[in-house]
Amino acid sequence: MTDVAELPQGRFSGPADFQRLVRAAVAQAPLRGWREMLWADPDFTHWPLGELAVVEGLTQWMQHGARLCMMAADFRPITLQAPR
């Protein structure tokens, strides 16, 4: 079985730290067998959703029937940042 890294817990400090945590969660999701993730943000502006590693990680994770639910007040920034 693949070693599963420990996910950080607690507070983060700033957008760069938050983006690092999102990347880590996306990378760990298939390894941990997560079946669903629920993300909520007013507009996902600070999320690294356009990065290749994040897109590939989500694609790998979702190929096994996993589900991502995103809630936002405004989805327009996502369509500009990450059109997929």
All heavy atoms as an XYZ file, in Angstrom:
666
protein
N       0.837     -1.189      0.000
C       0.000      0.000      0.000
C       0.877      1.246      0.000
O       1.950      1.269      0.583
C      -0.921     -0.012      1.218
C      -1.847      1.158      1.264
S      -3.089      0.933      2.570
C      -3.935      2.453      2.379
N       0.421      2.283     -0.651
C       1.154      3.532     -0.743
C       1.165      4.240      0.601
O       0.165      4.277      1.295
C       0.498      4.456     -1.789
O       0.407      3.748     -3.008
C       1.296      5.712     -1.988
N       2.321      4.801      0.967
C       2.388      5.580      2.198
C       1.537      6.833      2.052
O       1.598      7.519      1.042
C       3.827      6.003      2.497
C       4.678      4.843      2.957
O       4.117      3.879      3.506
O       5.898      4.904      2.766
N       0.764      7.092      3.070
C      -0.092      8.266      3.061
C       0.514      9.285      4.011
O       0.669      9.011      5.196
C      -1.537      7.903      3.487
C      -2.409      9.131      3.526
C      -2.112      6.854      2.543
N       0.857     10.438      3.472
C       1.455     11.494      4.288
C       0.425     12.065      5.253
O      -0.776     12.035      4.990
C       1.995     12.602      3.383
N       0.914     12.574      6.341
C       0.043     13.220      7.316
C      -0.410     14.563      6.760
O       0.397     15.343      6.279
C       0.819     13.422      8.618
C      -0.034     13.769      9.793
C      -0.974     12.651     10.222
O      -0.612     11.480     10.063
O      -2.069     12.952     10.687
N      -1.709     14.806      6.801
C      -2.217     16.095      6.348
C      -2.093     17.115      7.470
O      -2.351     16.796      8.634
C      -3.683     15.986      5.931
C      -3.943     15.335      4.586
C      -5.438     15.179      4.353
C      -3.341     16.146      3.462
N      -1.708     18.343      7.134
C      -1.593     19.373      8.155
C      -2.963     19.709      8.744
O      -3.986     19.564      8.089
C      -1.029     20.579      7.406
C      -0.877     20.184      6.003
C      -1.358     18.798      5.822
N      -2.937     20.129      9.973
C      -4.166     20.543     10.643
C      -3.956     21.915     11.254
O      -2.832     22.342     11.465
C      -4.533     19.542     11.727
C      -4.852     18.176     11.178
C      -5.263     17.220     12.284
O      -5.549     17.609     13.394
N      -5.297     15.949     11.953
N      -5.049     22.584     11.553
C      -4.965     23.879     12.211
C      -5.021     25.030     11.232
O      -5.426     24.879     10.087
N      -4.579     26.150     11.701
C      -4.650     27.376     10.907
C      -3.583     27.424      9.829
O      -2.529     26.817      9.946
C      -4.462     28.590     11.814
C      -5.572     28.777     12.784
C      -5.320     30.002     13.606
N      -6.616     30.467     14.056
C      -6.837     31.656     14.544
N      -5.858     32.513     14.658
N      -8.042     31.991     14.908
N      -3.878     28.205      8.798
C      -2.881     28.487      7.767
C      -2.646     29.985      7.768
O      -3.459     30.749      8.293
C      -3.335     27.991      6.386
C      -4.631     28.572      5.915
C      -4.663     29.765      5.224
C      -5.829     27.915      6.163
C      -5.858     30.300      4.787
C      -7.030     28.441      5.728
C      -7.041     29.642      5.046
N      -1.528     30.402      7.169
C      -1.215     31.833      7.191
C      -1.025     32.351      5.771
O       0.028     32.173      5.178
C       0.037     32.098      8.026
O       1.118     31.358      7.528
N      -2.073     32.916      5.225
C      -1.996     33.568      3.933
C      -2.359     32.697      2.752
O      -2.463     31.471      2.858
N      -2.544     33.330      1.596
C      -2.958     32.623      0.384
C      -1.982     31.542     -0.076
O      -2.398     30.470     -0.503
C      -3.075     33.732     -0.668
C      -3.260     34.984      0.099
C      -2.522     34.779      1.391
N      -0.696     31.778      0.006
C       0.283     30.785     -0.452
C       0.202     29.521      0.399
O       0.264     28.401     -0.120
C       1.693     31.368     -0.425
N       0.060     29.678      1.696
C      -0.055     28.539      2.591
C      -1.366     27.788      2.321
O      -1.399     26.560      2.287
C       0.001     29.009      4.045
C       0.252     27.891      5.022
O       0.866     26.873      4.639
O      -0.171     28.028      6.189
N      -2.440     28.530      2.098
C      -3.726     27.910      1.774
C      -3.629     27.094      0.486
O      -4.092     25.960      0.412
C      -4.812     28.979      1.631
C      -6.112     28.423      1.141
C      -6.910     27.644      1.950
C      -6.531     28.675     -0.160
C      -8.109     27.116      1.484
C      -7.720     28.154     -0.637
C      -8.513     27.370      0.193
N      -2.999     27.655     -0.544
C      -2.853     26.948     -1.814
C      -2.026     25.674     -1.641
O      -2.332     24.639     -2.240
C      -2.225     27.872     -2.858
C      -3.172     28.981     -3.257
C      -2.526     30.030     -4.134
O      -1.324     30.010     -4.382
N      -3.333     30.971     -4.601
N      -1.009     25.728     -0.809
C      -0.195     24.542     -0.522
C      -1.061     23.452      0.111
O      -0.958     22.275     -0.240
C       0.961     24.917      0.406
C       1.860     23.752      0.786
C       2.927     24.179      1.796
N       2.360     24.669      3.042
C       1.882     23.894      4.018
N       1.882     22.585      3.886
N       1.414     24.431      5.137
N      -1.954     23.838      1.006
C      -2.836     22.873      1.669
C      -3.845     22.278      0.688
O      -4.157     21.079      0.765
C      -3.544     23.535      2.843
C      -2.634     23.974      3.985
C      -3.412     24.787      5.009
C      -1.968     22.778      4.631
N      -4.357     23.091     -0.228
C      -5.282     22.571     -1.247
C      -4.559     21.553     -2.118
O      -5.090     20.464     -2.391
C      -5.882     23.714     -2.104
C      -6.632     23.158     -3.300
C      -6.785     24.599     -1.259
N      -3.347     21.879     -2.549
C      -2.561     20.939     -3.361
C      -2.342     19.626     -2.619
O      -2.454     18.541     -3.194
C      -1.214     21.558     -3.725
C      -1.295     22.658     -4.728
C       0.113     23.169     -5.080
N       0.029     24.493     -5.632
C       0.309     25.612     -4.968
N       0.748     25.574     -3.717
N       0.175     26.783     -5.557
N      -2.014     19.719     -1.341
C      -1.773     18.514     -0.538
C      -3.045     17.674     -0.419
O      -2.997     16.447     -0.539
C      -1.261     18.900      0.850
N      -4.175     18.323     -0.197
C      -5.444     17.592     -0.068
C      -5.805     16.885     -1.371
O      -6.226     15.725     -1.363
C      -6.554     18.545      0.359
N      -5.629     17.569     -2.489
C      -5.944     16.965     -3.790
C      -5.023     15.769     -4.054
O      -5.470     14.729     -4.538
C      -5.848     18.014     -4.925
C      -5.875     17.360     -6.290
C      -6.971     19.035     -4.790
N      -3.751     15.895     -3.709
C      -2.808     14.797     -3.918
C      -3.129     13.608     -3.013
O      -2.944     12.452     -3.407
C      -1.378     15.278     -3.663
N      -3.612     13.870     -1.815
C      -3.888     12.809     -0.861
C      -5.253     12.148     -1.062
O      -5.457     11.011     -0.639
C      -3.810     13.355      0.568
C      -2.408     13.671      1.022
C      -1.568     12.420      1.140
O      -1.963     11.456      1.776
N      -0.403     12.418      0.514
N      -6.188     12.824     -1.698
C      -7.556     12.300     -1.836
C      -7.606     10.886     -2.411
O      -8.265     10.016     -1.825
C      -8.408     13.256     -2.658
N      -6.932     10.584     -3.530
C      -7.014      9.213     -4.042
C      -6.285      8.203     -3.156
O      -6.712      7.054     -3.043
C      -6.373      9.296     -5.427
C      -5.561     10.528     -5.436
C      -6.191     11.462     -4.436
N      -5.226      8.638     -2.490
C      -4.461      7.737     -1.626
C      -5.239      7.367     -0.367
O      -5.081      6.272      0.166
C      -3.128      8.385     -1.235
C      -2.211      8.775     -2.389
C      -0.985      9.501     -1.867
C      -1.819      7.550     -3.186
N      -6.062      8.287      0.088
C      -6.840      8.062      1.308
C      -8.207      7.444      1.033
O      -8.937      7.115      1.949
C      -7.020      9.382      2.054
C      -5.733      9.913      2.616
C      -5.908     11.274      3.255
N      -4.683     11.689      3.871
C      -4.343     11.432      5.129
N      -5.157     10.772      5.903
N      -3.195     11.839      5.607
N      -8.558      7.332     -0.239
C      -9.839      6.736     -0.585
C     -11.031      7.638     -0.320
O     -12.149      7.156     -0.136
N     -10.795      8.939     -0.326
C     -11.905      9.867     -0.116
C     -12.897      9.719     -1.255
O     -12.538      9.743     -2.421
C     -11.417     11.308     -0.045
C     -10.552     11.621      1.136
C     -10.343     10.846      2.241
C      -9.769     12.797      1.321
N      -9.477     11.471      3.095
C      -9.112     12.658      2.564
C      -9.555     13.930      0.553
C      -8.263     13.642      3.063
C      -8.707     14.901      1.045
C      -8.071     14.760      2.290
N     -14.140      9.588     -0.955
C     -15.193      9.426     -1.965
C     -15.817     10.758     -2.345
O     -16.459     10.873     -3.387
C     -16.285      8.487     -1.445
C     -15.784      7.125     -1.011
C     -15.014      6.357     -2.061
N     -15.786      6.172     -3.270
C     -15.277      6.097     -4.494
N     -13.987      6.179     -4.677
N     -16.031      5.938     -5.534
N     -15.670     11.750     -1.496
C     -16.316     13.039     -1.758
C     -15.538     14.156     -1.072
O     -14.995     13.971      0.011
C     -17.755     13.000     -1.221
C     -18.559     14.242     -1.506
C     -20.001     14.097     -1.069
O     -20.246     13.606      0.047
O     -20.875     14.471     -1.859
N     -15.511     15.301     -1.737
C     -14.996     16.525     -1.121
C     -16.035     17.608     -1.338
O     -16.655     17.679     -2.401
C     -13.664     16.956     -1.756
C     -12.477     16.115     -1.344
S     -10.884     16.853     -1.802
C     -10.749     16.323     -3.512
N     -16.202     18.450     -0.351
C     -17.115     19.585     -0.417
C     -16.282     20.839     -0.212
O     -15.633     20.999      0.821
C     -18.182     19.469      0.677
C     -19.094     20.674      0.870
C     -19.892     20.953     -0.389
C     -20.006     20.442      2.053
N     -16.268     21.686     -1.228
C     -15.512     22.928     -1.169
C     -16.482     24.098     -1.204
O     -17.408     24.116     -2.014
C     -14.572     23.058     -2.364
C     -13.464     22.044     -2.419
C     -13.133     21.111     -1.481
C     -12.538     21.881     -3.487
N     -12.053     20.382     -1.897
C     -11.671     20.830     -3.123
C     -12.358     22.513     -4.704
C     -10.631     20.403     -3.947
C     -11.327     22.088     -5.517
C     -10.469     21.052     -5.141
N     -16.261     25.085     -0.354
C     -17.108     26.280     -0.323
C     -16.225     27.524     -0.223
O     -15.273     27.557      0.563
C     -18.062     26.217      0.865
N     -16.547     28.508     -1.047
C     -15.800     29.759     -1.063
C     -16.661     30.780     -1.802
O     -17.436     30.393     -2.680
C     -14.470     29.560     -1.805
C     -13.510     30.720     -1.609
O     -13.605     31.692     -2.397
O     -12.685     30.661     -0.702
N     -16.552     32.052     -1.481
C     -17.366     33.033     -2.203
C     -17.143     33.001     -3.717
O     -18.080     33.121     -4.495
C     -16.937     34.380     -1.616
C     -16.476     34.042     -0.230
C     -15.832     32.678     -0.355
N     -15.851     32.812     -4.156
C     -15.601     32.816     -5.605
C     -14.390     31.973     -6.037
O     -14.056     31.935     -7.207
C     -15.435     34.242     -6.127
C     -14.294     34.990     -5.462
O     -13.422     34.358     -4.831
O     -14.276     36.225     -5.581
N     -13.715     31.307     -5.122
C     -12.566     30.431     -5.405
C     -11.400     31.164     -6.066
O     -10.550     30.543     -6.699
C     -12.984     29.221     -6.254
C     -13.845     28.249     -5.495
C     -15.220     28.319     -5.568
C     -13.264     27.276     -4.698
C     -16.020     27.433     -4.860
C     -14.048     26.385     -3.985
C     -15.427     26.455     -4.063
N     -11.328     32.463     -5.892
C     -10.260     33.259     -6.501
C      -8.868     32.807     -6.068
O      -7.944     32.788     -6.864
C     -10.441     34.754     -6.164
O     -11.704     35.172     -6.651
C      -9.363     35.609     -6.774
N      -8.701     32.449     -4.808
C      -7.374     32.126     -4.274
C      -7.037     30.639     -4.319
O      -6.011     30.220     -3.800
C      -7.253     32.641     -2.840
C      -7.399     34.123     -2.746
N      -6.453     34.999     -3.233
C      -8.392     34.888     -2.269
C      -6.859     36.230     -3.041
N      -8.034     36.194     -2.452
N      -7.878     29.853     -4.940
C      -7.629     28.411     -5.038
C      -6.765     28.129     -6.272
O      -6.953     28.746     -7.315
C      -8.950     27.666     -5.156
C      -9.792     27.713     -3.919
C     -10.276     28.830     -3.307
C     -10.256     26.609     -3.152
N     -11.013     28.489     -2.213
C     -11.020     27.124     -2.097
C     -10.103     25.235     -3.275
C     -11.621     26.301     -1.159
C     -10.703     24.423     -2.339
C     -11.448     24.956     -1.284
N      -5.835     27.175     -6.213
C      -4.958     26.882     -7.354
C      -5.608     25.931     -8.369
O      -5.008     24.949     -8.804
C      -3.742     26.233     -6.675
C      -4.330     25.514     -5.500
C      -5.455     26.419     -5.020
N      -6.820     26.241     -8.777
C      -7.589     25.321     -9.612
C      -7.122     25.261    -11.056
O      -7.468     24.319    -11.768
C      -9.077     25.690     -9.556
C      -9.697     25.655     -8.161
C     -11.158     26.077     -8.217
C      -9.546     24.287     -7.540
N      -6.355     26.219    -11.504
C      -5.847     26.209    -12.868
C      -4.495     25.524    -13.014
O      -3.992     25.361    -14.120
N      -3.912     25.097    -11.913
C      -2.590     24.460    -11.957
C      -2.699     23.030    -12.475
O      -3.591     22.277    -12.079
C      -1.958     24.451    -10.570
C      -1.602     25.831    -10.076
C      -0.951     25.804     -8.707
O      -0.650     24.704     -8.183
O      -0.740     26.898     -8.159
N      -1.764     22.659    -13.307
C      -1.770     21.340    -13.922
C      -1.785     20.222    -12.880
O      -2.538     19.249    -13.014
C      -0.565     21.188    -14.856
C      -0.475     19.876    -15.620
C      -1.714     19.660    -16.481
C       0.782     19.852    -16.460
N      -0.980     20.333    -11.840
C      -0.922     19.280    -10.819
C      -2.275     19.110    -10.124
O      -2.692     17.989     -9.824
C       0.155     19.594     -9.796
N      -2.985     20.198     -9.894
C      -4.302     20.132     -9.246
C      -5.316     19.517    -10.202
O      -6.093     18.639     -9.818
C      -4.751     21.533     -8.760
C      -6.183     21.503     -8.238
C      -3.797     22.045     -7.686
N      -5.305     19.946    -11.448
C      -6.232     19.390    -12.442
C      -5.980     17.894    -12.614
O      -6.917     17.091    -12.604
C      -6.091     20.126    -13.800
C      -6.901     19.434    -14.879
C      -6.528     21.581    -13.656
N      -4.717     17.504    -12.744
C      -4.392     16.080    -12.897
C      -4.762     15.277    -11.655
O      -5.263     14.163    -11.750
C      -2.913     15.906    -13.223
C      -2.563     16.343    -14.624
C      -1.078     16.242    -14.924
O      -0.266     16.087    -13.976
O      -0.723     16.326    -16.107
N      -4.521     15.848    -10.476
C      -4.871     15.170     -9.235
C      -6.370     14.955     -9.101
O      -6.825     13.868     -8.727
N      -7.144     15.976     -9.422
C      -8.603     15.839     -9.370
C      -9.099     14.842    -10.410
O     -10.003     14.045    -10.138
C      -9.275     17.198     -9.584
C      -9.196     18.176     -8.411
C      -9.717     19.544     -8.821
C      -9.957     17.640     -7.210
N      -8.497     14.868    -11.585
C      -8.891     13.937    -12.644
C      -8.635     12.502    -12.206
O      -9.502     11.636    -12.350
C      -8.128     14.245    -13.943
O      -8.432     15.582    -14.355
C      -8.506     13.279    -15.053
N      -7.462     12.246    -11.656
C      -7.124     10.900    -11.173
C      -8.110     10.473    -10.084
O      -8.605      9.355    -10.092
C      -5.703     10.871    -10.634
C      -5.325      9.531    -10.025
C      -3.994      9.578     -9.301
O      -3.319     10.596     -9.256
N      -3.620      8.470     -8.711
N      -8.372     11.345     -9.171
C      -9.254     11.037     -8.050
C     -10.679     10.753     -8.523
O     -11.304      9.792     -8.100
C      -9.219     12.200     -7.059
C     -10.189     12.115     -5.938
C     -10.174     11.202     -4.919
C     -11.301     12.963     -5.706
N     -11.218     11.440     -4.075
C     -11.922     12.525     -4.534
C     -11.833     14.060     -6.376
C     -13.046     13.143     -4.016
C     -12.949     14.676     -5.849
C     -13.547     14.221     -4.694
N     -11.175     11.545     -9.456
C     -12.559     11.409     -9.910
C     -12.758     10.219    -10.855
O     -13.878      9.762    -11.037
C     -13.029     12.709    -10.551
C     -13.092     13.850     -9.555
S     -13.569     15.404    -10.288
C     -15.304     15.386     -9.883
N     -11.702      9.694    -11.441
C     -11.818      8.539    -12.328
C     -12.315      7.297    -11.600
O     -12.763      6.347    -12.220
C     -10.479      8.235    -12.995
C     -10.139      9.201    -14.091
C      -8.775      8.937    -14.697
O      -7.947      8.228    -14.130
N      -8.529      9.523    -15.859
N     -12.244      7.318    -10.302
C     -12.664      6.168     -9.513
C     -14.035      6.401     -8.872
O     -14.360      5.784     -7.858
C     -11.605      5.837     -8.461
C     -10.270      5.552     -9.069
N      -9.987      4.388     -9.757
C      -9.144      6.302     -9.149
C      -8.754      4.422    -10.203
N      -8.223      5.571     -9.852
N     -14.805      7.306     -9.449
C     -16.170      7.527     -8.995
C     -16.313      8.510     -7.854
O     -17.384      8.620     -7.263
N     -15.264      9.244     -7.539
C     -15.347     10.229     -6.469
C     -16.152     11.443     -6.930
O     -16.347     11.668     -8.119
C     -13.951     10.653     -6.039
N     -16.593     12.233     -5.980
C     -17.471     13.364     -6.280
C     -16.949     14.634     -5.609
O     -16.601     14.621     -4.430
C     -18.863     13.047     -5.752
C     -19.859     14.113     -6.000
C     -21.245     13.641     -5.573
N     -22.147     14.769     -5.567
C     -22.849     15.145     -4.519
N     -22.794     14.467     -3.414
N     -23.627     16.190     -4.598
N     -16.912     15.714     -6.379
C     -16.528     17.025     -5.865
C     -17.735     17.942     -5.952
O     -18.325     18.101     -7.020
C     -15.370     17.617     -6.685
C     -14.974     19.059     -6.354
C     -14.469     19.172     -4.926
C     -13.922     19.548     -7.331
N     -18.097     18.537     -4.840
C     -19.199     19.504     -4.796
C     -18.603     20.859     -4.428
O     -17.910     20.975     -3.414
C     -20.231     19.070     -3.761
S     -21.614     20.227     -3.619
N     -18.840     21.850     -5.275
C     -18.317     23.192     -5.030
C     -19.489     24.155     -4.856
O     -20.402     24.173     -5.670
C     -17.447     23.646     -6.202
C     -16.216     22.798     -6.404
S     -15.295     23.205     -7.904
C     -14.621     24.798     -7.464
N     -19.430     24.954     -3.800
C     -20.455     25.963     -3.538
C     -19.800     27.339     -3.583
O     -18.751     27.538     -2.970
C     -21.091     25.737     -2.166
C     -21.814     24.414     -2.051
S     -22.685     24.204     -0.487
C     -21.348     24.304      0.689
N     -20.411     28.253     -4.328
C     -19.871     29.610     -4.438
C     -21.004     30.584     -4.700
O     -22.043     30.216     -5.249
C     -18.847     29.688     -5.568
N     -20.783     31.818     -4.331
C     -21.738     32.873     -4.658
C     -21.550     33.321     -6.105
O     -22.494     33.744     -6.753
C     -21.559     34.058     -3.714
N     -20.308     33.204     -6.604
C     -19.988     33.640     -7.958
C     -18.972     32.671     -8.567
O     -17.838     32.587     -8.115
C     -19.403     35.056     -7.915
C     -19.101     35.634     -9.280
O     -19.413     34.982    -10.299
O     -18.544     36.749     -9.323
N     -19.372     31.932     -9.588
C     -18.492     30.970    -10.242
C     -17.713     31.567    -11.414
O     -16.873     30.895    -11.997
C     -19.302     29.764    -10.746
C     -19.682     28.798     -9.660
C     -20.965     28.803     -9.134
C     -18.772     27.892     -9.166
C     -21.328     27.910     -8.138
C     -19.118     26.988     -8.165
C     -20.398     27.014     -7.654
N     -17.969     32.811    -11.768
C     -17.280     33.400    -12.929
C     -15.759     33.383    -12.823
O     -15.081     33.075    -13.805
C     -17.796     34.811    -13.193
C     -19.149     34.808    -13.871
C     -19.680     36.188    -14.039
N     -20.010     36.677    -12.682
C     -20.425     37.874    -12.395
N     -20.553     38.770    -13.344
N     -20.731     38.220    -11.166
N     -15.176     33.702    -11.660
C     -13.713     33.648    -11.584
C     -13.143     32.265    -11.885
O     -12.054     32.150    -12.452
C     -13.411     34.059    -10.147
C     -14.573     34.925     -9.772
C     -15.760     34.286    -10.446
N     -13.862     31.222    -11.561
C     -13.374     29.865    -11.832
C     -13.327     29.622    -13.332
O     -12.373     29.035    -13.842
C     -14.281     28.805    -11.169
C     -14.204     28.928     -9.661
C     -13.871     27.400    -11.596
C     -15.176     28.034     -8.945
N     -14.321     30.076    -14.052
C     -14.342     29.848    -15.503
C     -13.200     30.582    -16.194
O     -12.732     30.137    -17.241
C     -15.683     30.245    -16.124
O     -15.916     31.632    -15.921
C     -16.833     29.443    -15.517
N     -12.742     31.669    -15.630
C     -11.614     32.400    -16.194
C     -10.286     31.757    -15.800
O      -9.363     31.665    -16.600
C     -11.635     33.857    -15.725
C     -12.856     34.671    -16.167
C     -12.828     36.040    -15.505
C     -12.899     34.787    -17.676
N     -10.183     31.312    -14.561
C      -8.940     30.755    -14.030
C      -8.739     29.306    -14.459
O      -7.624     28.886    -14.756
C      -8.961     30.835    -12.495
C      -7.753     30.233    -11.837
C      -7.891     30.184    -10.324
O      -8.844     30.669     -9.754
N      -6.928     29.596     -9.672
N      -9.800     28.521    -14.445
C      -9.699     27.088    -14.730
C     -10.869     26.647    -15.573
O     -11.838     26.099    -15.068
C      -9.663     26.324    -13.414
N     -10.826     26.878    -16.872
C     -11.977     26.607    -17.730
C     -12.417     25.151    -17.787
O     -13.529     24.868    -18.195
C     -11.533     27.088    -19.100
C     -10.064     27.225    -19.042
C      -9.699     27.422    -17.607
N     -11.600     24.206    -17.377
C     -12.002     22.800    -17.390
C     -12.956     22.541    -16.257
O     -13.600     21.615    -16.102
C     -10.808     21.882    -17.228
C      -9.925     21.922    -18.444
C      -8.901     20.846    -18.312
N      -7.648     21.347    -18.820
C      -6.564     20.669    -18.825
N      -6.528     19.467    -18.345
N      -5.456     21.159    -19.321
